Structures are given as structure tokens and as C-alpha cells.
Amino acid sequence: MKVAIVGGTGAFGLALARRLVEAGDEVVIGSRDAERAREKASEVGAGAGATNEQAVGGVDLVVLATNAAGTLSTAVDLAQAIGSTPVLSVASDLRSSDSLSLAQRTQDLLGGPVVAGLHSLAAGKLAHGRPDEDAFVCGDDGDAKALALELAAKVVAGRALDAGPLAGARALEGMTAVIVNLNKRYKGHAGIRVTGLP
Ligand SMILES: NC(=O)c1ccc[n+]([C@@H]2O[C@H](COP(=O)([O-])OP(=O)(O)OC[C@H]3O[C@@H](n4cnc5c(N)ncnc54)[C@H](OP(=O)(O)O)[C@@H]3O)[C@@H](O)[C@H]2O)c1
């Protein structure tokens, strides 16, 4: 699979890139600064680094991994370059009081399908190997969701789980706040494993 990681110079994008490169995927690191993208790409053994706009060309899946505050403006800026390519939004806005998720608002700005996922995976753990956790993906487009689930299955030691339609993205995005609070309260590194599924 060929994957572009927009905002791939950050903690989460780079950690994801490491796991995808390890799994044999072709990864392009995107940044607002091409030079920074190239530096970070070579740091994680990714094939290429480029501006976000160049990175999204000709890939199977775009991972939107800028910091949360930059998600929607980046979607507007890249809408034409992304076209109908499927997008995986990993963004969690911890301070948002909007009833629509960032992923749903991103979907409204782009022409192609948007799915949401991987919110419960901490960059710090992902950077050091496949975490012993499950990963969740939700979305309305079956093909885009299948691609995102395929990606998710490569980066966790647990399962990649289909968490239903894109309407569920608000709940997935909220998981980050829950995990942050658990880590603070119990001074740990919480992750999620689902029980009771066949
Ligand atoms: N960190 C985690 O553990 C974690 C876990 C799950 C999900 N997430 C989600 O993953 C995403 C990335 O998290 P992160 O911790 O990697 O964030 P980050 O390091 O703060 O930012 C990632 C990249 O976003 C780009 N960026 C910053 N401000 C921007 C703006 N205004 N417009 C466009 N691009 C901008 C920067 O790249 P350039 O300057 O190179 O363009 C930066 O390296 C977030 O949406 C977060 O909610 C994070």
C-alpha cells in the first residue's frame, strides 16, 4: 500500500510511518516544509518526503495527521490535490465542543471518502513497536474503511476493529481525552483491548 502522511513530521505521523515502513508499505512523509519532510523521512526510512500537496499525489490512502488545530484548514488547502483518494483522519480535538467530529467536518470539505481511526494509539508507544492494543476505525465508505483497517492491522499487535459508520467518530475522537485522564490518574500508559468479540 502507498500511504501519504500529511503532517507526518509530528510525533504521531512519524511513529505511524515507522510501523508502516517496517510492514513493507511505501510511505511518503508530508509537511508544510519539504526539507523538514525529507529529513524526517530519512530518519524513519520512509521512501520520500515532500510538501503535503505533493505527498498526497498518486497514493492509495492519505493519513491526515497534522496537529488537531490544523486539520480543517489543511483539508481545505489539500482538497483539490487529494481529489477522490480515501483519507484516514486520526485527529482528536480535546477542547472541541462541536457536536460534529473533526472527521465529519473534514468529510464535508473533501470530495472523497473520509474514515476516522487510530485515536486510542499513543504516539509514544507506537514509536517503539506494535502496541499490544486494538485499533478502531469508523466510516461510511466500505472501500476506504477496508484500506484503513488493513493499515491499522499492520501497526497494532491486537485487532483492527470496524467501529461502524462515520457518525461514531465523535466517540472515537473523545477516547483520547479518556486515555489522557487515565494516564494522569494512574500514572500509566493506557491502551484499549476489547473483550467479548469472537
Ligand atoms: N500524539 C499522540 O499520541 C496521538 C495519538 C492519537 C492521535 N493523535 C492525533 O494525531 C495528530 C497528530 O498528533 P501529533 O502529536 O503528531 O501532533 P503534532 O506533533 O503537534 O503535529 C503534527 C504536525 O502537524 C503539522 N502542523 C502543525 N500545525 C499545523 C497547522 N496549523 N496546519 C497544518 N499543519 C500543522 C506539523 O508539521 P509541519 O510543520 O512539518 O507541517 C507537525 O509536525 C493529531 O490530530 C492528534 O490528535 C495523536
The ligand as an ORCA input file, in Angstrom:
! r2SCAN-3c Opt
* xyz 0 1
  N       0.305     12.187     19.768
  C      -0.475     11.140     20.002
  O      -0.199     10.282     20.870
  C      -1.730     10.956     19.172
  C      -2.499      9.780     19.331
  C      -3.617      9.590     18.527
  C      -3.994     10.574     17.611
  N      -3.236     11.718     17.520
  C      -3.636     12.736     16.556
  O      -2.635     12.765     15.564
  C      -2.478     14.087     15.069
  C      -1.009     14.458     15.161
  O      -0.598     14.426     16.501
  P       0.900     14.855     16.888
  O       1.030     14.659     18.337
  O       1.847     14.206     15.951
  O       0.824     16.429     16.559
  P       1.962     17.499     16.372
  O       3.307     16.857     16.524
  O       1.630     18.662     17.243
  O       1.748     17.988     14.869
  C       1.951     17.153     13.748
  C       2.404     18.005     12.563
  O       1.361     18.899     12.186
  C       1.935     19.952     11.434
  N       1.224     21.187     11.812
  C       1.301     21.856     12.983
  N       0.466     22.917     12.971
  C      -0.156     22.890     11.751
  C      -1.113     23.728     11.124
  N      -1.645     24.796     11.750
  N      -1.513     23.418      9.864
  C      -1.003     22.343      9.229
  N      -0.065     21.519      9.766
  C       0.340     21.795     11.016
  C       3.432     20.000     11.770
  O       4.129     19.576     10.608
  P       4.924     20.588      9.652
  O       5.298     21.790     10.488
  O       6.114     19.766      9.260
  O       3.994     20.903      8.542
  C       3.583     18.953     12.848
  O       4.813     18.244     12.783
  C      -3.364     14.991     15.916
  O      -4.534     15.303     15.205
  C      -3.687     14.153     17.135
  O      -4.971     14.447     17.654
  C      -2.125     11.922     18.255
*
